[in-house]
Amino acid sequence: MPNTADTNPNTIPTLMRSIVLNEPNEDINLLDTQLPVPQCTGNELLVKVEYVGLNPVDAQFAKSGFCTWQYPHVLGLDAVGTVVKAGKGIFPGVGERVMWHASVGEQGVLSEYAKVPNYAVSIIPKQLASDKAATLPCAGMAALISLDKLSVTEGDTLFVEGGAGAVGQFAIQFAKQRGADVFTTASKRNHKLVKQLGADVVFDYNDKALCDKIRRELGPQGFDAVIDIMGGESTIQNIELMRFCGRIACLNPLPNFEQQLMYRRAPNISIVSLGGAWLANSLCAQQRMSFMGNLLLETVANGEITPPEVLAVDFNANAVSAALNNQLASGFTGKQVVKIS
């Protein structure tokens, strides 16, 4: 499909290439199409999208749909691009490179252009490549929110489930900055990676004796805190590995808990929801995502935090469909990033 953008960077076309979901489906079959370029009002910015980072939540909702979506729906939440239109006096202005995590309830960012409120974006440092910036929003912000909700401080024992995933990689590094002792799980081929990121102890998540080995390593007290990435039955297992009144941050829907487990462990359960900032129409929460974006960009640009490896994906429906199916595969490492322009 030909590029609809004019070769003059100051010219904004009326139509743009987009990748859409016509209806939710288990196979994640997406379509290439053209849509009108979004019209901005008030403090909204029009951004020429350069890269889009893919996340497991994109794949999950492609299968199930989302209650507020109208179809065809443009997928994608993590975007990097250059501002091409901004109202008078609106910051950042035209020409600035920005990064943001978009609203799950609105049209996504797998398009040549997207609109976003100016207070929700973060400006990308000149020394940081755009594709690396696209790996940061969803995974990095989820890790930071988890650590804040868990109040992780020096000396805490923290269990990061799935340390080789994007959220896990960020969580390990930021937890070590806070002085925590970090335990994690990963497939054997990824043990070296998570060790390099700072994990103190790594377990093979395929080990049938995993819980027994964790208890032998940790002792009888249990973890102070857990970042529960997988959800489902593993949430129950993670609570069993916590100390009495330990803290757990859950990134996926909760399972049904037995009352006896709740009495015996009395866990402090926190829910991590980036989409909630938009769905609750919380301006403060949306601005906080911008602040977290600034922190992620600064620490990566300064070399304090290492982002996941960039795995390039072509900007077409077949390639993105395959990449989203890959997002849900176990043992997935790196970050799939679609090059838009």
Rosetta silent file (secondary structure, phi, psi, omega in degrees, C-alpha in Angstrom):
SEQUENCE: MPNTADTNPNTIPTLMRSIVLNEPNEDINLLDTQLPVPQCTGNELLVKVEYVGLNPVDAQFAKSGFCTWQYPHVLGLDAVGTVVKAGKGIFPGVGERVMWHASVGEQGVLSEYAKVPNYAVSIIPKQLASDKAATLPCAGMAALISLDKLSVTEGDTLFVEGGAGAVGQFAIQFAKQRGADVFTTASKRNHKLVKQLGADVVFDYNDKALCDKIRRELGPQGFDAVIDIMGGESTIQNIELMRFCGRIACLNPLPNFEQQLMYRRAPNISIVSLGGAWLANSLCAQQRMSFMGNLLLETVANGEITPPEVLAVDFNANAVSAALNNQLASGFTGKQVVKIS
SCORE:     score description
SCORE:     0.000 S_00000001
   1 L     0.000  129.882 -176.726    0.000    0.000    0.000 S_00000001
   2 L   -69.932  152.230  177.272    1.553    3.380   -0.949 S_00000001
   3 L   -73.471  128.119 -176.951    2.413    5.933    1.711 S_00000001
   4 L   -86.159  -10.806 -177.239   -0.217    8.666    1.760 S_00000001
   5 L   -70.990  140.273  175.960    2.001   11.219    3.487 S_00000001
   6 L   -70.324  149.970  179.059    3.241   14.123    1.390 S_00000001
   7 L   -69.616  -19.172  175.118    6.994   14.334    0.932 S_00000001
   8 L   -79.082  116.642 -175.952    6.828   17.865    2.345 S_00000001
   9 L   -63.812  -19.008  179.574    7.107   17.406    6.134 S_00000001
  10 L   -84.373   -6.462 -179.039    4.984   20.542    6.679 S_00000001
  11 L   -98.351  125.558  178.162    2.056   19.020    4.741 S_00000001
  12 L  -103.155  120.653 -178.523   -0.404   16.865    6.681 S_00000001
  13 L   -69.927  171.221  177.046   -2.415   14.490    4.454 S_00000001
  14 L   -90.864  -24.919  178.752   -6.123   13.862    4.858 S_00000001
  15 E  -120.913  156.334 -179.593   -5.749   10.059    4.937 S_00000001
  16 E  -141.775  151.125  171.839   -3.258    7.804    6.687 S_00000001
  17 E   -69.707  138.686  179.038   -2.246    4.170    6.641 S_00000001
  18 E  -145.391  156.780  172.745   -3.589    2.259    9.634 S_00000001
  19 E  -114.567  124.269 -171.605   -3.792   -1.310   10.900 S_00000001
  20 E  -126.210  158.641  172.103   -7.229   -2.176   12.287 S_00000001
  21 E  -106.142  114.772 -179.762   -9.163   -4.916   14.029 S_00000001
  22 L   -72.785  -33.586  175.007  -12.558   -5.363   12.319 S_00000001
  23 L  -163.748  152.382  179.266  -13.796   -7.511   15.178 S_00000001
  24 L   -59.050  140.965  178.250  -12.185   -9.447   18.050 S_00000001
  25 L  -156.470  146.526 -175.157  -10.938  -12.872   16.969 S_00000001
  26 L   -62.533  -31.210 -176.827   -8.814  -15.644   18.459 S_00000001
  27 L   -83.774   -6.750 -176.225   -6.415  -15.714   15.511 S_00000001
  28 L    53.273   63.503  174.709   -5.743  -11.941   15.712 S_00000001
  29 L   -91.552  114.246 -179.373   -6.448  -11.257   12.060 S_00000001
  30 L  -106.683  166.933 -177.376   -5.803   -7.572   11.362 S_00000001
  31 E  -130.544  143.501  169.581   -6.360   -5.514    8.217 S_00000001
  32 E   -83.021  136.548  179.077   -4.458   -2.787    6.378 S_00000001
  33 E  -155.111 -179.719  171.718   -6.626    0.219    5.606 S_00000001
  34 E  -121.875  137.487  179.857   -6.702    3.993    5.271 S_00000001
  35 E  -129.658  160.406  174.511   -8.446    6.251    7.762 S_00000001
  36 E   -64.554  142.437  174.363   -8.872   10.016    8.083 S_00000001
  37 L   -64.461  135.238 -177.580   -6.057   11.765    9.933 S_00000001
  38 L   -58.516  146.098  175.005   -7.333   12.681   13.437 S_00000001
  39 L   -99.335  128.954 -175.811   -8.581   16.206   14.022 S_00000001
  40 L   -99.828  147.035  175.247   -7.149   17.859   17.136 S_00000001
  41 L  -134.998  159.694  174.357   -8.855   20.335   19.455 S_00000001
  42 L    57.322 -123.694 -176.177   -7.825   22.234   22.560 S_00000001
  43 L   -95.478   17.762  179.216   -4.578   20.945   24.049 S_00000001
  44 E   -78.859  144.180  175.568   -4.321   17.904   21.773 S_00000001
  45 E  -104.985  143.871  168.191   -1.186   17.310   19.716 S_00000001
  46 E   -99.833  124.509 -174.663   -1.094   15.702   16.289 S_00000001
  47 E  -118.390  131.752  170.510    1.909   13.387   16.142 S_00000001
  48 E   -81.682  110.613 -172.359    3.468   11.718   13.103 S_00000001
  49 E   -74.065  134.232  178.596    4.069    8.257   14.550 S_00000001
  50 E  -106.927  -44.138 -178.498    7.515    6.740   14.031 S_00000001
  51 E  -141.062  147.212  175.928    7.495    3.615   16.223 S_00000001
  52 E  -129.192  124.157  175.415    4.904    1.620   18.156 S_00000001
  53 E   -86.385  133.028 -179.964    5.851   -0.810   20.936 S_00000001
  54 L   -93.546  147.600 -176.766    3.678   -3.934   21.165 S_00000001
  55 L  -134.292  157.826  175.824    2.483   -5.355   24.483 S_00000001
  56 H   -55.581  -34.827 -178.957    0.695   -8.491   25.703 S_00000001
  57 H   -63.318  -32.172  175.952   -2.376   -6.361   26.485 S_00000001
  58 H   -61.114  -43.867 -179.498   -2.636   -5.477   22.768 S_00000001
  59 H   -68.779  -41.274 -179.150   -2.820   -9.172   21.917 S_00000001
  60 H   -61.673  -44.590 -178.842   -5.247   -9.977   24.726 S_00000001
  61 H   -75.923  -24.433  173.630   -7.709   -7.278   23.686 S_00000001
  62 H   -63.855  -31.641  178.300   -7.349   -8.195   19.999 S_00000001
  63 H   -79.728  -40.336 -171.451   -8.775  -11.577   21.003 S_00000001
  64 H  -103.229  -20.596 -171.337  -11.454  -10.382   23.427 S_00000001
  65 L    78.311  175.577  177.778  -12.210   -6.808   22.405 S_00000001
  66 L  -138.194  145.744 -167.089  -12.787   -3.986   24.861 S_00000001
  67 L   -59.784  -27.916 -176.366  -16.095   -2.608   26.116 S_00000001
  68 L   -97.347   -2.620 -174.010  -15.646    0.948   24.783 S_00000001
  69 L   -73.958  142.854  166.911  -14.212    0.080   21.352 S_00000001
  70 L  -112.029  145.883 -173.919  -15.946    0.888   18.087 S_00000001
  71 L  -111.188  147.477    2.011  -14.900   -1.057   15.010 S_00000001
  72 L   -68.121  142.558 -177.916  -12.828   -0.978   12.966 S_00000001
  73 E  -111.858  133.920  175.120  -10.465   -0.329   15.886 S_00000001
  74 E   -84.315  123.253  178.944   -6.846    0.768   15.616 S_00000001
  75 L   -81.929  175.290  173.574   -4.685   -1.246   18.038 S_00000001
  76 L   102.754  133.660 -177.148   -1.519   -0.106   19.836 S_00000001
  77 L  -122.780  -30.863 -175.059   -0.817    1.827   23.036 S_00000001
  78 E  -101.836  117.674 -174.039    2.902    2.721   23.150 S_00000001
  79 E  -132.201  151.226  172.339    3.962    5.354   20.641 S_00000001
  80 E  -134.217  136.752  178.581    6.913    7.526   19.699 S_00000001
  81 E  -172.034 -173.025 -177.210    6.757   10.244   17.079 S_00000001
  82 E  -113.824  132.146  178.780    7.226   13.883   16.144 S_00000001
  83 E   -66.241  125.900  178.735    4.673   16.618   16.848 S_00000001
  84 E  -114.957  -10.546  177.216    3.427   18.039   13.544 S_00000001
  85 E  -153.336  130.019  177.966    0.538   20.166   14.812 S_00000001
  86 L  -148.426  144.495  179.055   -0.043   21.945   18.118 S_00000001
  87 L   -65.419  162.592 -179.538   -2.266   24.820   19.149 S_00000001
  88 L   -59.965  127.867  179.031   -0.846   28.250   19.806 S_00000001
  89 L    79.759    1.348 -179.721    1.059   28.281   23.101 S_00000001
  90 L   -84.645  134.364  178.210    0.742   24.508   23.539 S_00000001
  91 L  -116.026  138.984   -1.354    3.845   22.682   24.788 S_00000001
  92 L   -74.884  158.520 -175.004    5.551   20.653   23.435 S_00000001
  93 L   -96.805 -178.317  179.969    5.542   22.329   20.064 S_00000001
  94 L   -57.614  134.598  178.970    5.933   21.255   16.456 S_00000001
  95 L    99.667  -13.998  179.638    9.155   19.346   15.822 S_00000001
  96 L   -78.440  137.953  171.910    9.521   17.814   19.299 S_00000001
  97 E   -84.132  131.319 -176.267    9.958   14.022   19.572 S_00000001
  98 E  -133.084  159.345  177.877    7.547   12.610   22.129 S_00000001
  99 E  -131.403  143.741  176.395    6.656    9.291   23.767 S_00000001
 100 E  -159.679  163.878  172.893    3.387    8.287   25.403 S_00000001
 101 E  -110.525  116.606 -170.462    1.100    5.470   26.560 S_00000001
 102 L   -81.400  167.151  178.763   -2.279    5.948   24.884 S_00000001
 103 L   -72.048  128.480  178.900   -5.795    5.465   26.224 S_00000001
 104 L   -68.184  -21.496 -177.292   -7.018    1.878   25.940 S_00000001
 105 L   -85.242  -11.114 -177.679  -10.559    3.207   25.492 S_00000001
 106 L  -109.038  179.494  174.785   -9.788    5.280   22.390 S_00000001
 107 L   -61.796  142.864 -175.625   -8.390    4.530   18.938 S_00000001
 108 L   -83.595 -161.238 -167.433   -4.820    3.221   19.169 S_00000001
 109 L  -117.612    8.145  177.557   -1.552    4.310   17.595 S_00000001
 110 L   -79.590   60.900 -179.208   -0.813    1.767   14.819 S_00000001
 111 E  -144.696  166.734  178.453   -1.298    4.542   12.268 S_00000001
 112 L   -70.026  -25.260  178.865    0.836    7.106   10.507 S_00000001
 113 E  -136.341  151.700  176.190   -0.677    9.837   12.717 S_00000001
 114 E  -149.815  155.854  176.060   -2.230    9.917   16.192 S_00000001
 115 E  -112.931  150.792 -177.007   -3.532   12.560   18.565 S_00000001
 116 E  -156.548  142.975  175.520   -2.749   12.821   22.259 S_00000001
 117 E   -62.310  141.827 -175.119   -3.260   15.412   25.038 S_00000001
 118 H   -63.177  -28.831 -176.628   -0.107   17.463   25.528 S_00000001
 119 H   -77.556   -6.627 -177.181    0.055   16.738   29.277 S_00000001
 120 H   -99.677   -1.410 -176.144    0.324   12.963   28.676 S_00000001
 121 L  -102.461  160.905  174.020    3.524   12.973   26.593 S_00000001
 122 E  -122.855  139.037 -179.917    7.199   12.924   27.523 S_00000001
 123 E   -83.308  132.394 -175.470    9.901   14.623   25.452 S_00000001
 124 L   -84.883  128.415  176.238   12.611   12.228   24.241 S_00000001
 125 L   -58.817  146.448 -175.253   16.247   13.225   24.924 S_00000001
 126 L   -59.085  -32.418 -174.582   18.223   13.896   21.752 S_00000001
 127 L   -81.808   -3.194 -176.197   20.721   11.104   22.477 S_00000001
 128 L  -102.068  127.304  179.799   18.061    8.370   22.745 S_00000001
 129 L   -67.378  144.697 -176.046   16.995    6.469   19.631 S_00000001
 130 H   -63.205  -38.088 -178.517   13.267    6.481   18.889 S_00000001
 131 H   -66.970  -34.898  176.295   12.958    2.695   18.629 S_00000001
 132 H   -67.940  -38.699  178.106   14.484    2.262   22.095 S_00000001
 133 H   -61.121  -33.158 -178.704   12.092    4.875   23.497 S_00000001
 134 L   -69.138  -14.097  177.961    9.174    2.848   22.115 S_00000001
 135 L   -81.346  -10.187 -164.918   10.110   -0.078   24.395 S_00000001
 136 L   -89.396  -43.853 -161.869    9.563    1.971   27.546 S_00000001
 137 H   -56.762  -66.787 -172.060    5.990    3.167   28.237 S_00000001
 138 H   -63.219  -52.581 -176.129    3.762    0.211   29.144 S_00000001
 139 H   -67.393  -45.712 -178.353    6.390   -2.131   30.603 S_00000001
 140 H   -65.226  -44.064  179.848    8.463    0.552   32.312 S_00000001
 141 H   -67.118  -38.732  177.450    5.483    2.352   33.820 S_00000001
 142 H   -61.515  -39.932  178.167    3.932   -0.912   35.017 S_00000001
 143 H   -65.199  -44.988 -179.141    7.196   -1.770   36.777 S_00000001
 144 H   -64.855  -43.497  178.618    7.460    1.652   38.423 S_00000001
 145 H   -62.712  -41.274  178.936    3.829    1.650   39.570 S_00000001
 146 H   -59.273  -47.937 -178.629    4.264   -1.862   40.982 S_00000001
 147 H   -64.726  -37.364  178.189    7.327   -0.868   43.000 S_00000001
 148 H   -67.705  -43.024 -179.674    5.595    2.270   44.294 S_00000001
 149 H   -65.811  -31.683  179.066    2.463    0.355   45.310 S_00000001
 150 H   -83.481   -8.054 -177.632    4.634   -2.222   47.078 S_00000001
 151 L    51.644   46.440 -177.943    6.654    0.544   48.805 S_00000001
 152 L   -67.689  126.655 -179.593    9.836   -1.385   48.001 S_00000001
 153 L  -134.130  177.252 -177.096   12.754   -0.077   50.052 S_00000001
 154 L   -56.755  132.056  177.058   16.280   -1.098   50.982 S_00000001
 155 L    92.358  -11.807  177.716   16.518   -4.594   52.458 S_00000001
 156 L   -67.426  145.962  169.504   13.150   -5.841   51.168 S_00000001
 157 E   -95.440  118.878 -176.548   13.019   -9.282   49.577 S_00000001
 158 E  -117.175  132.279  173.958   11.190   -8.878   46.274 S_00000001
 159 E  -105.244  118.563  177.133   10.030  -11.652   43.960 S_00000001
 160 E  -105.514  111.310 -178.891    9.673  -10.582   40.315 S_00000001
 161 L   -74.958  131.814  178.005    7.740  -13.185   38.353 S_00000001
 162 L    65.206   60.649 -173.072    9.025  -13.673   34.800 S_00000001
 163 L   -66.922  -19.065 -178.758   12.134  -11.542   35.073 S_00000001
 164 L   -85.964  -10.862  174.379   13.120  -11.862   31.398 S_00000001
 165 L   -72.370  168.967 -175.378    9.915  -10.228   30.169 S_00000001
 166 H   -61.194  -47.028  178.266    9.856   -6.492   29.535 S_00000001
 167 H   -61.682  -44.524 -179.718    8.110   -5.596   32.824 S_00000001
 168 H   -60.473  -41.339 -179.675   10.398   -7.954   34.719 S_00000001
 169 H   -62.127  -44.320  177.575   13.548   -6.469   33.213 S_00000001
 170 H   -67.140  -42.218 -176.804   12.572   -2.954   34.274 S_00000001
 171 H   -62.393  -42.387  179.141   11.351   -4.108   37.697 S_00000001
 172 H   -58.745  -47.962 -174.615   14.614   -5.898   38.509 S_00000001
 173 H   -67.886  -44.931 -179.558   16.726   -2.861   37.669 S_00000001
 174 H   -70.085  -32.663  177.308   14.598   -0.272   39.466 S_00000001
 175 H   -66.296  -39.487  177.330   14.221   -2.562   42.502 S_00000001
 176 H   -65.559  -35.927  175.609   18.009   -2.893   42.763 S_00000001
 177 H   -59.822  -30.988 -178.870   18.278    0.904   42.631 S_00000001
 178 L   -87.918   -1.403  174.925   16.000    0.951   45.696 S_00000001
 179 L    89.267   15.967 -179.632   18.195   -1.539   47.527 S_00000001
 180 L   -80.857  155.874  168.455   15.961   -4.602   47.402 S_00000001
 181 E   -90.719  116.454 -169.749   17.133   -8.214   47.286 S_00000001
 182 E  -105.852  123.292  172.377   15.600   -9.431   44.025 S_00000001
 183 E  -108.602  145.553 -179.880   14.539  -13.011   43.331 S_00000001
 184 E  -152.206  169.873  173.520   13.087  -13.911   39.940 S_00000001
 185 E  -118.473  150.828  176.229   12.122  -16.702   37.565 S_00000001
 186 E  -166.138  160.056  171.652   13.202  -17.196   33.959 S_00000001
 187 L   -67.621  155.804 -174.926   13.855  -19.990   31.506 S_00000001
 188 H   -55.698  -35.011 -177.995   17.392  -21.337   31.754 S_00000001
 189 H   -67.861  -15.661 -178.484   18.436  -19.610   28.526 S_00000001
 190 H  -107.887    7.102  179.819   17.591  -16.233   30.104 S_00000001
 191 H   -62.319  -40.652 -179.669   19.308  -16.699   33.496 S_00000001
 192 H   -62.582  -41.306 -179.488   22.417  -14.826   32.320 S_00000001
 193 H   -59.594  -51.991 -175.695   20.287  -11.898   31.111 S_00000001
 194 H   -69.688  -29.837  174.138   18.415  -11.369   34.379 S_00000001
 195 H   -64.270  -42.426  179.231   21.620  -11.799   36.392 S_00000001
 196 H   -63.821  -30.139  178.969   23.240   -9.055   34.311 S_00000001
 197 H   -77.704  -13.286  174.826   20.256   -6.817   35.064 S_00000001
 198 L   122.979   -2.117 -179.826   20.857   -7.282   38.783 S_00000001
 199 L   -60.064  133.729 -179.279   18.767  -10.235   39.976 S_00000001
 200 L   -79.260  -40.387 -178.603   20.330  -11.781   43.086 S_00000001
 201 E  -137.149  133.840 -179.208   18.771  -15.241   42.717 S_00000001
 202 E  -123.580  134.381  176.925   17.197  -16.787   39.598 S_00000001
 203 E  -116.418  151.379  175.744   14.986  -19.875   39.447 S_00000001
 204 E   -80.826  116.825 -176.333   13.893  -21.894   36.431 S_00000001
 205 L   -69.537  -12.393  176.234   10.150  -21.339   36.117 S_00000001
 206 L   -86.065   -5.424 -177.803    9.790  -24.746   34.423 S_00000001
 207 L   -70.365  122.615 -179.620   11.145  -26.517   37.526 S_00000001
 208 L   -67.629  -20.778  177.987    8.424  -28.685   39.065 S_00000001
 209 L   -99.938   26.621 -174.249   10.081  -28.229   42.470 S_00000001
 210 H   -54.415  -51.802 -175.588   10.130  -24.424   42.074 S_00000001
 211 H   -62.122  -41.214  179.269    8.276  -23.569   45.288 S_00000001
 212 H   -64.099  -40.415 -179.382   10.375  -25.927   47.399 S_00000001
 213 H   -68.714  -36.453  176.563   13.606  -24.504   45.980 S_00000001
 214 H   -63.600  -44.230 -178.320   12.449  -20.932   46.629 S_00000001
 215 H   -65.541  -36.791  177.786   11.633  -21.779   50.246 S_00000001
 216 H   -66.332  -38.397 -179.311   15.024  -23.441   50.734 S_00000001
 217 H   -73.552  -41.127 -172.736   16.806  -20.396   49.323 S_00000001
 218 H   -86.652  -30.665 -172.729   14.679  -17.774   51.080 S_00000001
 219 L    95.898 -179.097 -172.285   13.996  -19.460   54.385 S_00000001
 220 L   -76.116  -13.623 -170.553   10.664  -19.800   56.200 S_00000001
 221 L   -73.233  -29.682 -178.149    9.752  -16.108   56.347 S_00000001
 222 L    86.729  165.218 -178.909    8.566  -15.658   52.742 S_00000001
 223 E   -70.560  144.904  171.813    8.928  -12.679   50.420 S_00000001
 224 E   -70.217  -37.180 -174.446    8.184   -9.166   51.627 S_00000001
 225 E  -149.664  153.278 -179.055    6.754   -8.245   48.235 S_00000001
 226 E  -137.470  135.681  167.101    5.846   -9.825   44.888 S_00000001
 227 E  -100.685  109.006 -173.076    5.285   -8.409   41.411 S_00000001
 228 E   -94.704  100.770 -171.702    2.680  -10.809   40.016 S_00000001
 229 L   -93.334  -35.487 -171.771    2.939  -10.567   36.231 S_00000001
 230 L   -80.639  -38.677 -177.225    1.270  -13.738   34.952 S_00000001
 231 L    78.955 -174.587  178.341   -1.967  -13.751   36.952 S_00000001
 232 L    67.657 -140.316 -176.352   -4.368  -16.679   37.301 S_00000001
 233 H   -64.691  -27.188  179.656   -3.234  -19.658   39.329 S_00000001
 234 H   -66.670  -24.245  175.763    0.293  -18.294   39.649 S_00000001
 235 H   -62.745  -42.437  178.503   -1.136  -15.471   41.789 S_00000001
 236 H   -62.622  -44.657  178.775   -2.241  -18.041   44.351 S_00000001
 237 H   -61.621  -41.199 -179.230    1.203  -19.667   44.276 S_00000001
 238 H   -65.508  -37.224  177.505    2.886  -16.285   44.707 S_00000001
 239 H   -66.206  -36.141  176.534    0.751  -15.450   47.749 S_00000001
 240 H   -61.959  -28.953 -178.093    1.752  -18.784   49.271 S_00000001
 241 L   -86.590   -2.263 -178.559    5.397  -17.711   48.903 S_00000001
 242 E   -90.781  156.856  171.461    4.825  -14.396   50.738 S_00000001
 243 E   -71.877  167.450  176.086    5.244  -13.674   54.404 S_00000001
 244 E   -60.397  130.263 -177.557    2.180  -12.964   56.558 S_00000001
 245 E    64.255   26.217  174.614    0.773   -9.540   55.537 S_00000001
 246 E   -69.348  174.000 -175.564    3.169   -9.367   52.595 S_00000001
 247 E  -115.512  138.292  179.347    2.512   -7.110   49.618 S_00000001
 248 E  -136.671  131.904  175.964    1.650   -8.183   46.086 S_00000001
 249 E  -107.904  121.513 -172.871    1.136   -6.036   42.970 S_00000001
 250 E  -109.084  126.968 -177.529   -0.993   -7.792   40.338 S_00000001
 251 L   -97.283   -7.272 -179.670   -0.822   -6.877   36.654 S_00000001
 252 L  -130.025  166.710 -178.631   -3.556   -9.262   35.485 S_00000001
 253 L   -55.244  146.907 -177.587   -7.087  -10.145   36.674 S_00000001
 254 L   -80.479  147.067  172.629   -7.275  -11.917   40.023 S_00000001
 255 L   -79.340  178.931  171.618   -8.329  -15.557   40.385 S_00000001
 256 L   -80.545  125.534 -178.097  -10.902  -16.744   42.907 S_00000001
 257 L   -96.781  140.714  170.904   -9.191  -17.007   46.293 S_00000001
 258 L   -73.778  140.052 -177.712   -9.970  -19.566   48.939 S_00000001
 259 H   -59.602  -35.454 -177.908  -10.963  -17.887   52.193 S_00000001
 260 H   -63.982  -37.728  177.854   -8.463  -19.981   54.131 S_00000001
 261 H   -64.210  -41.149 -179.600   -5.569  -18.625   52.033 S_00000001
 262 H   -65.020  -39.704  177.640   -6.664  -15.042   52.683 S_00000001
 263 H   -67.329  -42.093 -173.396   -6.816  -15.643   56.440 S_00000001
 264 H   -72.277  -34.075 -177.001   -3.505  -17.500   56.520 S_00000001
 265 H  -107.248  -25.417 -179.824   -1.507  -14.993   54.484 S_00000001
 266 L    44.801   54.871 -174.373   -3.574  -11.769   54.858 S_00000001
 267 L   -72.629  146.878  169.901   -1.936  -10.328   51.725 S_00000001
 268 E   -91.707  106.497 -172.115   -1.966   -6.637   50.874 S_00000001
 269 E  -100.605  126.121  174.749   -3.135   -6.793   47.251 S_00000001
 270 E  -115.638  145.582  177.898   -2.579   -3.915   44.827 S_00000001
 271 E  -107.921  132.274  178.994   -3.872   -3.745   41.262 S_00000001
 272 L  -104.695  119.654 -177.346   -1.715   -2.182   38.545 S_00000001
 273 L  -142.983  101.902  174.567   -3.736   -0.570   35.745 S_00000001
 274 L   -68.280  -39.290 -179.451   -2.258    1.945   33.326 S_00000001
 275 H   -61.611  -26.750 -179.394   -5.501    2.027   31.385 S_00000001
 276 H   -61.636  -28.406  178.577   -7.343    3.101   34.524 S_00000001
 277 H   -59.465  -36.040  179.406   -5.705    6.526   34.334 S_00000001
 278 H   -85.457  -43.707 -175.381   -7.669    7.146   31.137 S_00000001
 279 H   -66.498  -30.653  177.165  -10.846    5.206   31.931 S_00000001
 280 L   -84.608   -1.744 -178.538  -11.243    7.014   35.258 S_00000001
 281 L    54.686   41.795 -177.865  -10.643   10.330   33.469 S_00000001
 282 L   -94.442  104.390 -179.995   -7.996   11.138   36.071 S_00000001
 283 H   -61.035  -39.793 -179.987   -5.928   14.067   34.869 S_00000001
 284 H   -61.979  -42.809 -179.527   -3.483   13.598   37.760 S_00000001
 285 H   -67.412  -37.323  178.110   -2.918    9.937   36.850 S_00000001
 286 H   -66.842  -40.462  176.623   -2.423   10.808   33.177 S_00000001
 287 H   -66.793  -33.754  178.695    0.111   13.478   34.098 S_00000001
 288 H   -63.824  -35.170  176.616    1.836   10.997   36.373 S_00000001
 289 H   -62.487  -36.329  175.837    2.357    8.728   33.367 S_00000001
 290 H   -63.503  -42.123  179.187    4.140   11.647   31.705 S_00000001
 291 H   -64.328  -42.357  177.069    6.373   12.044   34.775 S_00000001
 292 H   -64.168  -37.362  175.981    7.147    8.322   34.780 S_00000001
 293 H   -60.012  -41.812  177.499    7.905    8.570   31.079 S_00000001
 294 H   -60.343  -43.263  179.759   10.405   11.337   31.817 S_00000001
 295 H   -63.947  -44.149  179.460   12.101    9.155   34.435 S_00000001
 296 H   -61.409  -47.245 -178.955   12.278    6.173   32.083 S_00000001
 297 H   -62.305  -42.305 -178.450   13.698    8.262   29.246 S_00000001
 298 H   -66.144  -45.583 -175.937   16.264    9.946   31.489 S_00000001
 299 H   -69.991  -33.870  177.234   17.530    6.755   33.135 S_00000001
 300 H   -73.283  -43.550  179.507   17.814    4.910   29.811 S_00000001
 301 H   -61.464  -33.498 -179.617   19.466    7.872   28.059 S_00000001
 302 L   -85.287   -3.435  179.802   21.985    8.119   30.938 S_00000001
 303 L    81.264    9.184  179.727   22.769    4.414   30.860 S_00000001
 304 L   -76.968  -30.351 -179.503   21.395    3.773   34.365 S_00000001
 305 L  -126.411  135.970  177.953   18.697    1.401   33.058 S_00000001
 306 L   -97.975  121.920  179.707   19.015   -1.026   30.147 S_00000001
 307 L   -77.991  164.986  176.457   15.856   -1.335   28.016 S_00000001
 308 L   -63.471  156.888  177.257   14.745   -4.635   26.463 S_00000001
 309 L   -62.081  137.209  177.861   16.217   -5.625   23.121 S_00000001
 310 E   -81.281  126.242  175.543   14.355   -4.106   20.153 S_00000001
 311 E  -113.660  108.912 -171.362   12.789   -6.694   17.836 S_00000001
 312 E   -72.304  139.046  177.876   11.761   -4.949   14.615 S_00000001
 313 E  -128.724  134.925  178.801    8.308   -5.566   13.103 S_00000001
 314 L   -71.213  153.157 -179.211    7.154   -4.362    9.675 S_00000001
 315 L   -88.753   74.183  171.426    4.201   -1.992    9.404 S_00000001
 316 L  -150.794  158.266 -171.112    1.679   -4.279    7.755 S_00000001
 317 H   -61.253  -41.382 -178.235   -1.277   -6.265    9.041 S_00000001
 318 H   -64.043  -44.400 -178.548    0.234   -9.716    8.516 S_00000001
 319 H   -66.201  -41.616 -179.180    3.475   -8.876   10.322 S_00000001
 320 H   -70.839  -37.203  176.341    1.705   -7.195   13.248 S_00000001
 321 H   -59.259  -46.599  179.094   -0.822  -10.058   13.539 S_00000001
 322 H   -63.768  -39.973 -179.512    2.045  -12.550   13.789 S_00000001
 323 H   -65.534  -38.734  179.285    3.884  -10.346   16.284 S_00000001
 324 H   -68.426  -38.244  174.420    0.829  -10.051   18.540 S_00000001
 325 H   -62.276  -36.906  178.542    0.370  -13.813   18.553 S_00000001
 326 H   -66.619  -29.264 -179.899    4.041  -14.058   19.510 S_00000001
 327 H   -57.337  -31.736 -174.524    3.433  -11.664   22.430 S_00000001
 328 L   -92.311    1.099  178.225    1.444  -14.335   24.227 S_00000001
 329 L   -74.125  142.056 -179.424    4.046  -17.080   23.799 S_00000001
 330 L   -70.435  149.094  177.732    5.742  -18.180   27.019 S_00000001
 331 L    76.551   16.414 -177.177    9.363  -17.230   27.564 S_00000001
 332 L   -72.511  129.128  176.555    9.104  -14.164   25.320 S_00000001
 333 L  -124.978  167.819 -177.124   11.981  -11.693   25.719 S_00000001
 334 L    78.849  179.614 -178.893   12.821   -8.420   24.042 S_00000001
 335 E  -131.877  121.643  179.132   10.321   -5.863   22.853 S_00000001
 336 E   -78.923  127.983 -175.446    8.598   -5.993   19.490 S_00000001
 337 E  -129.732  125.417 -179.694    8.562   -2.541   17.911 S_00000001
 338 E   -90.172  125.332  176.406    6.727   -1.614   14.708 S_00000001
 339 E   -87.337  111.880 -177.230    8.501    0.925   12.493 S_00000001
 340 L   -86.026  -48.777 -177.883    5.744    3.185   11.138 S_00000001
 341 L  -150.750    0.000    0.000    7.773    5.881    9.378 S_00000001
